Every structure is written in structure tokens, then in C-alpha cells.
């Protein structure tokens, strides 16, 4: 095994700053992940050339692939830093690891990006259950086990935006909302209480940047760290959007 880990990190001081690359040489320890690797740099922020620098800025919270905040480009692929193991990455990168921020979101600093667009898209489709919490409504409606089994995988979305990063249709031209938003729309449309907003969600997804922008590249399914059935959700929502548009046409 190597005695040191060679790391190349793309850095940027702020949204308007120019990007630069810094190289680090970190003492090897077995069973490290990228988060612990960045922690080692923070303990001794000195480049491979011996130049003092600042610790790397990145998002992190749960450290167990639940919060979705530590997504970044690792060896050129969008992944979670907490579950990306250094030993495997060294084999893949031929002894060197490269880190960069997600490319489709504004850079805040270094590896941290602004992913507010996802939450704006979730607001567009009203991805929530409309319950007035000012008084007790009692127990909610029962769900059939078959519906629970369909909804549970979609409820595992961690808002990491990896599906959006790898999607060729997610860009400034199409304004595509992305697979995560569509998956959450299906999740809440299948909820007995959330389905009251179903028509509004479908109308939102029939407009600019809606489900029709999906090119079914299926990159989202391959890259999703939680294995969500995203293309299935997109197909189902696409069908429901078409039916809703027909209903609205005849109502008009």
C-alpha cells in the first residue's frame, strides 16, 4: 500500500473568483473516506509543495449518506464524499484522487455549491403534504401495503442533486426540474393526504422545464446513491401529465 495519498483539489475563493488547483500529499491510513481525507488537510493545510494554505471548504453533515450535502466530483464522477472510500479511489485513479465541485451549480467556495435550485423546483411542484398543524386532525388515512412499497424507495431521496449533475437535460437552456423533483411529485401524489394537490403538481410539470424535457438518458438511475427508481417515476408522471392535459382541455 502507498505511504501517502496524492490529492488534487480544484479551489475557488467565491462565486466570482477564478478557479485554481492545489495538490496535497496526505499520510495514508487504511479505511479512509473522502470526508476524513479533507479532515486531514484541515489539520495541516499545507500543499504538496510546502505552501501554507486554507482548509478546504465543503458541505458535510451526517457522514453516513443520509443528508446528501457532501456530493462532489470525485475522480470526475458525482458521488458522496462520506461513502467514497479512498482505497477504491486510489485503484480507480491510478494512485491519485481528484476532487472538484459539482459543475452545474454556482460555486460558493471550493467544493461547496449552491443547490437552492432543487428546493425552488420542489416548491414549484408543492412537494409536501398540505396539513394544517394548528389543530389535531387525528390519524391519517390508511395506505395499502402495495402503495407503501411503491412510495418507500422514493422517500429515500436525500436531495444530493447527483441526478441533476449527471443529467444532460439539466441546464440553463431547458430549465428541466430534474429527476429528484419529479420523483418527489410522484411520492406525494400517491399519498392519501398529499394527493389533494395532485392536479397542481401535474400542471406545474407540464410547463416550462417539466417532465417533457427528460431525454431518458437514465444517467440519474445509474448515479443515484440511494438507488431510487427515477426513470419509472418519470414515466409514470409523464403519463399522468398527459392525462391531466387532456382533462384540462375538455374542461376548458
N, C-alpha and C positions, 0 to 999 in steps of 0.2 A: 504493500500500500504506500501511497505518497506520504511524504513528511509534511508537505504544505499544500494548500488549496489555492490555485490561481483563479482570481475572480476579476472580471471586467464589468464595470458598472457605468451605465450612462447616467450622467448627472445634469441637473438643470436648477439654477437658483430660484426660478419662479416662472410664472406663466409666460412672461415676456423675455425671459433670459435665453441665452444661447446654450445649447447642449454641449457637453464635453464628456470625455470618457476618462475614468480613473481606474487604475489597476491596483489590486491588493493581493498580498500573499499571506494567507491565514494558516496557522498551525493546524495540521489535520487531527481530527478526533473522529472515531467511528460513530455512526448513527446520528450524524448532524442533519438538520434540515436547513432550508434557506433562512428561516427566521433566526435560528441560532447562529448561523454564519454572519448575518447582519448584526447580531448582538456582539459577536467577537470584534467586528470592525468598530462598533461603538465604544468598546472598552479601550481600544487602541487605534484611533483614527489616523493612521499613517499609511500613505500609499506604498506600493512596492518599491518605488524609487527613494523612499525615506522622507517624503514631504508630508508635513503635518496638514491635515485636512479636517473636515467636519464629519460627524456621524451621518450615515445615510438616512434620509427621511423616507419613510414608507408607512403604509397603513397596516395595522395589526390589532387583533383584539383577543379572540377566543383561543387561538393556537391549536385548534382541533377541527378545522374545516367545517365550521358551523356559521361563523359571522360573515364570511365571504369578502372581508375587507382587504386581504393580503394578496389579491390577484395581481400578477405582473407578468412580463415576458421573461421566461427563464429558458435559456438556450434557444431563444427565438420562438418559444411556444407559450401561449397563455395558460398559466397554471396558478395554483395556490402555493404560496411560499411555505406555509406550515406543513403541507403534505408532500412537498418536493424534497426527496432525500438526496443528500449530497453524494453518497456513494454511487447511486444510479446515475446521477447527472454527470459525474466525472467520467463514467464509461461512455455516456452518450456524447459528451462534449470533448472527448479525447483528452481528458486531463485538465480542461479549463471550463469554467462556468461563466456565462454572460447573463447579466441582469439589465432590464430596461423597463420603463413604464409602459402600460398599455398604450397602444398607438392611436386609438380612436376617441380618446377623451382628453380634455385640457389638462396639462401638467400643472400641479400645484407646486411641487418641489421634488426633485429626484425621482423616486419610484411611486410617489403618491399622486393620484389623479383625481379630478373632479368628476364623479359619476352621477351627478344630480339629474342628468337627462333620463336615467332609468326611473327615478322617483316621479319626475314630471310626467313620464309616459304612464306610470301606474295610476297617477291621479286622473289622467285623461280617460282611462277605462274604468275608473272608480273601483279599483281592486280592493274592496273591503266589504264587510257585511254591515249594512246600514241599520245599526241597532241604537236606539236612544237609551243611553245608560243612566238617565236621570231617575228611573224607577225600575223595579224588578218586573221583568216580563215572564218569569218562570222558566221552566225547562224549554229548550228549543225543540223544533220538530225532529223526529227520529229519521235516521238515514238508513237505507238498505245497505247490507254488507257489501253488495256489488258496487254501489256508488262510493262507499268508503274506500274500497280497494282502488277505484279509478282516481279518486281525489288525493289519496295519500302521497303518491310519488310527486305530484305537482306541489304539494305543500312543503316539500323538502327544498324548494328553491332558496338559495342563500344570498341572492342579489349580488353575486360576484361580478356580473356583466361579462363573463368569459364568452358566453354565447353571442353577445353583441360584438365583442372584439374579433371573433373569428368569422363573423357573418359578412360575406361580400356585399350584401344588400344594405347593411347598416352604414350609412354615410350621409353626408350633408345634402346629396342630390335627391335621394329617395325619401329621407326623413323617416325611414322604416322604424317602427317602435321596438322591434326586436322580439326574439323568441320568448324571453323571460316574461315580458308584458302579456303576450298572447297566452302563455301557459297559465298565468295568474287570472286572466279573464275567464278561461275555461274552469279553473278551480272554483271561482266564486259564482260562476253561472250554474254550477252543479250543486251549490249549497242551497238547502231549502229556504234559508232566510236571505241569502245573497242573491238569489235568482230574481228578486223583485227588480233589480237593476239590469237584468239580462239584455233587454232591448236597447238600453242606453249604451251598454258596453259594445254591443254588436254594431250599433250605428257609429260609434267612435272608431271602431276597427274597420269600417267600410270607407272611411275618409282618407285624407292625405296621410301617407305613411302607414296605412293599415295593412291588413293581412295580405292584400293583393300584391304587395311589394315583395313578398317572400319568393325566392327563386328555387327553394327546396335543394339547396346545396348540401344540407344536412351536416354542415360543419358543427352546428350547435350541439347536436346529439353526440358526436364524437368527442367534443371538447368538454362537455358539461361534467364537472367534478362529482355531481350527485346522480348522474345517470337518468335525468328526467326524460320522459317520453315527449320531447318537444315537437318533433315533426308530426306525431299523432295529434297533439293538441292543435297545431297549426292547421292540419287538415280538417279537424272537427270544427274549429272556429270558422274556417273558410266556408264550409258547408252552411253553418248557422248564419253567417253574414249574408250569404246568397239568399237563403230562405227569408231572412228578415227584410232584405231589399225588395223581394217580391211582395211580401206582405205590405210594406210601406207604399209600394207602387199602387196596389189595388185600393188601399185605404185612401190614397190621395185622389 
